[in-house]
Amino acid sequence: MKKKTMISLLAAGVLTVGALTGLTGFADKEEDKQATGDYTLLSTSEIEEAEVPESVSADEGGSVVDVAREVMPAVVSITNRSVKEVQSLFSRYGMYYGFGGYGDQPYTYESESRGSGIIIGQSDDELLICTNNHVVEDATEITVGFVDDEVYEAAVKGTDASNDLAVVAVKISDISDETMDAIKVAKIGDSDTLEVGQQVVAIGNALGYGQSVTVGYVSALNRTIQMDGYDNTKLIQTDAAINGGNSGGALLDMKGHVIGINSAKVAASGVEGMGYAIPISYARPILEDLMNRKTRTETVDESESAYIGISGEGVTEEMSSLYGIPRGIYLREVEEDSPADQAGLKRGDIITKFDGESVSSMEELREKLAYYAAGETINVTVSRAVEGEYTENKVEITLGALADYTTD
């Protein structure tokens, strides 16, 4: 008996640089939020009714000092440790000149990068922090540093690479009472009401040196840039300094409400006075979805390993731009009577999201699948070409048991 070729998964996460911005509190529900989740960000009207520090006027706003004092406890630093694989220089020459030997195989090295995040919610079990996807991407280990300089391990709760957003979680049981007393949940504002010329404050872990504050103005609204993860996002442009480490960081109005998520990823080299932020009103429903995911920190037992039944290859950013096809996994084969086949997937389809998280390679899909047990039903987002145009649909796939898919 031989096992068929199949897909299983393991979850991953490496990072780049980023800071983060905050949202606000969440409704207290009876359900187990760790398992099912039912988080929502406070509405603008609820924020206006929320407590405002005496030094910060609810109408006019406060000074930069007031905003920094109010929001700093909600801002965190994020450190991403990952393992990167590179090909040796000797091996590259070998490919060109036809010789092999020492250095033929790629080698790996440990990498560390820093960004920021903001506390956006708390349940009985978890403290939830939002950031940019590129801050936690490919991470093998994530740690979060709070305002009292204490550092704790964190886990990725959910990511959306197509919008460069992510949510990480820290177990409440791991956090000391002193740290819990020092931190707070940020309040979210309404980016739809922003005006050009409005003063804003950015807070984040700039260059990994620790939290810092920069000040500026809204320079422009609805800016678009051609970059993976930002192609369809109308960004806020600001002249507040946004440097490496500020990615995902908080862009705040003068009431201390988060109105944007900063990103150093979209900052052009050699350009000064042009920073960009994801509008919080745009990010809000995406973050709420990520917050309500089940935090998966352990791979399932081998006896529960799941199976989908596809083979394919990743659509790179270059291929996407060149041929006008969505980023994701192009399906070269769908195994007959497999979970994918039963869900209606076909050869030529492109899987763009697995359980709400963007996927761009078979390796990434395998890494994710290792955290899901056979029998679980998950949503998969699929793009299919119809009369030359790709249309996107969500389908449910009930994962099969790996052990059941064998053949002679």
N, C-alpha and C positions, 0 to 999 in steps of 0.2 A: 504494500500500500504506500503510495506517495502522496504527500500533501500538495494540493494545487498551489499555483502561484497566487498570492493574495496580498491584501493590504492590511496591516495592522498599524497601530499608532502609539506614539509616545509623546508627550507634550514638550515643547522647547521654549527657549526664550533667551536671546542675547541682546545686549543693549547697545545704545550709542550714547547720545548726550541728551538731557532734557530737564526741564523744570516743569512745574505744574501749577495749575490754577485750581481754585476751589469751587465747590458748589455749596450746597447747603444741607440742612438736616433732612431726615427722611421719616416718613410716617411709621409709627410704631405698630407692628402687626403681630398677631398671635402666632402666625406660621413660623416654622424654623427657617429663618432667612438664609442660614448657611446652606441649606439643602434646596430650598425653593425660591426664596427671595421675593420681596414685594416692595422694593425701594422706589420712591419718587422724589425728585428734587422739589424743594419748595417753590411755589409760584411767586411771581413778582409781587403780587399783592400781599402774600404772606411775609415776604421779606420786608416790605415797607412797614409791616406791623411788628416785625421782630425788634428785639431790644437793640437800641443804638447807644454806644458809649456817650456819656455826657459831653465829652469834648468833640463829638462828631454830630453835627446837626443833621437831622433826618431830611431837611430840605436843601440846605446849601452844601452839605458835606463838610469834611474836616480838613486839617492840614495833612501834608505828607507824613509828618510825624505821627499824627493820629491814626492814619491808615496803616502805617507800618506796625505800630504798637498793637493794633486790633487784629491784624491778619497774620503776623509772623507765627503765632502759635499753631496756625492751621497749615503752614507750609513746611514741607519736609525735603530732605535731600535723599536721593536714591543712588545707590551704587550697584552697578551691574558687572558681575564677573562672568566671563564667558571663555570658551575655548575656540580659537580660530584655526583654520587649516589653510596653509599656503604651500605653494610649490617652490622648491629651492631654485635659486638662480642657476645652479649647475644643471639641474634637471631641465630648465627652460632651454639652455644652450644645447643639451642633448637632443631635444626634440627637433631643433633646427638643423643640427649637424649630424644627426644619426648615430650618436654614441650613447651608451648607457653607463650604468655603474653607480657609484656612490651618489646619493642625492636624487635618485630617480623618483623615490616615493615622496609625496607631500609630507610636511611635518606640521605639528600643531604647537601652539603656544597659548599661554593664558593671557587674557586681555581684561582690563578693567576700565570702565568709563563711568561718568557721574552725570546725574541730572537732578531734576526736582519733581515734586509732586504736591498735591494738596489734599487734605483730609476732607472727604465729602460725605461721609456717613459712618454710622456705628450701629452694630447689632449687639446682641448678647455675646456673640462669638467672635466677631471680626470688626476691625477698623478698616474702612475702605478709603483708598487713595487713588485719585486719577492722575494720569500722566500721558505723555505721548507714547505711541507704540514703539517708535524708534529708540526710546529710552530703555525699554525692557526687552527689546527684540533679541532672540537667540540667547538669552541669559541662562546660565547654569546655576547661578546663585544671585539673589537680590536681597539687599539690606536697605533699611530705611532709617534715617537719622532724624530725630525730632528736635524741637526747639530747646530741650534741656540737654542736648548733646548725647542722649542715650540712643543706641543703635539696636535694631531688632531685625530678625529675618522676616522676609515677606514672600508671598507666593502670587503668581499672576492669576487673576480671577477671570479676566477676559480681555481680548484684544480685537481691534478692528484696524488692520493695516491699511485698508483702502481709505480710511479717514485719519490715520495716524493717531489713534486714541487707544488708551488701555486703562484698566483698573487693576490695582494690586491690593492684596489683603494682608493684614497682620493680625495674628490671633490675639484676642483680648487677654487670654490667659498668660501670654508671654510678656505683657506690658506691665510694668510696675505701677503701683498706685501714684507714686510721685510723678511719673510721666503722664499718666491719665489726667492728673490735676493741672498739668502744665499746658496741655494741648487743647484744641477746640476744633469744632467742625466749621468750615468756612460757609459764608453766605453767598448765594448766587444772584447775579443781577440779570438785566435784560439788555442784550446787545442790540436788539432791534430798535432801541430808542437812542442809540448813540448818534452823535453829530460830529462832523469834522470840526476840529478846533477844541474839542472837549479834553480836559486834562485827565491823564491816566497815570497809574503807578504800576511798575512791574517788579515782582519779587521772585527771586529764584537763586539757585545754587550756581551763580556765574563762575565759569571756569573751574568749578569744583572746589572753590576756596571757602564755601560756606554761604549762607543766605546774605543777599545784598539787595539794595533798593535802587531802582532807577526811575526817573520821572520824565514824562514827555506829554505829547498831545496826539490825538487821533489825527493822522495825516490824511487818510483816505479810507473809504469804505468799499466793500464789494470788489476788492482786488483779486484777480485770478493769476495764477502762475502755472507754468508747465513743469510739474514735478510729481513723481509717483506719490500718491496719497493726498495730493492737493489739487488735482486737475479740475475737480468740480466744486471746489470750496471757494466761496467768496470771503476773502480774508479781510481782517482789520489791519491797516497799515499804521504804524506808529513810529515816532522818532525816539521813543524811549529805548535805551541801549539794550539789545537782546544778544547775548553772547552764548558761546558754548556752555552748557550747564543750565541755561535758562529755558531750554526746550520744555514744553509742557507747562511752563511756569505761569503764575497768575498775572493776568493783566486786570487791573482793578480800577473802578471809578473812585471818586473822592468820598464815597460813603463806605468804602471798604468792601464793596460787592464785586465778585468776579464777573467780568464781562468778556473775557477772552482767555485762550490758552496759548501762551507764547511758544514759538518754535524757532530754535537756532538753525534747524535743518534747512529752512527756506531763506536764510540770510545769505546774500551774495557776498563773495569774498571781495575785499577792496571797496565795498560800498558802505558808507556811514549814514546814519540817520534814517535807515529804512528797515524796520523790524516788522514781523508779521505775527498775527495771532488768529487762532480759530475762534470764530464768534461763539460764545457760550450758548446762545439760543439754538444754534445749529448743532452743537455738540451734545446738548442736553439729552435728547431721546436716545442717542447712541450710548452715552454713559449710563443712563438708567437701565438699558438692556444689558450692558456688561456687568453692572452691579448685581443684577439678579441671577447671574450664572452661578452654578455650583462650583466652588473652589476645588479643583482637582490637584492634589499634591502627591498622590501615590499612584503608581501604576497598578493595574489589576493583576490578580493572580493568574498564572499561566493557564490554569484550568478554565478561566473566564475570558480568555483572550477573544477579541472580536474580529470579524471578517466582513469585508464589503464586497470584494469580487470585481476589481477593476485593475487595469494597467494603463499607464499614461505617462505624460511628461509635463513639466512645468512650462508655462508660458512666461517668458522673461519680459522685462520692461521693453527691451529692444524689439522683441517679436511683436509685442502688443502695439507699439508705435508704428512698426513697419507694415503690419498686415491688418491693423484695425480690429484686433480681436481682444477680448477681455483678459486681464491677468487671472491666472488660476492654473488648474490642472486639465490639460487636454486629454480626453479619454480615447485611447487607441483601441481598447477592447473592454467590453463588458461581458463578464462570464455568464453563460446561460444559467438561468434559475438561481442566480446569486441574489443577495439582498439588493444590490444596485439594480439588477435586471428587474426584480420584482417591484422596485420603486419607479420603474419607467425610464431609467437612465439609458442612453444610447451612445454608440460610438460617435465621436465628433462633438459630444457635449463638453462643456468646460465647467468644472466644479470651481466656484469662486470662494465659497465659504463652507466651513464644516462646523456645525453647531454654532453658527453665528460668527465664527472667527475666520478671517481671511486665510487662504492657503495658496501657495504658489509653487509647490513642488511635492513630489511623491514622498520624499524624505520627511518633509514637514507634516504631511498627512499621517505617515506611519508613527511619527513621534506623538501626535495628538491621540491617535487611536489607542495607544497603549494605556491610556487613562480611562477608557470606556469598556464596559463589560458587555459580553454577548447578551442580547435580549433588550438592550436599551434602544429606545427610539429617539432619533435625533433629526434635526432639520438640516438639509443640505441645500445651498443656493446654487442653481445650475443655470448657465447661459447656453442657449441653443440657437443656431442660425436658422432663421425662418425667412425665406425669400431674400437672402442676402443681408438681413438685419438680425443682430443678436438680441434675443429677448430673455429676460431673467425671471426665473420662477423658483419657488421654494418647494421642495419635496421632502417627505418623511421617509427615512430609511430605518428599518429595524435591523440592528446589527446581528449578524449570524455568529454562531459559535465556530471558532477556528478549527476545533477538533472534529467538527461534523463534516468539514469540506475536505474529503479525501477521495482519491481515485486509484484505480489499479495502475 
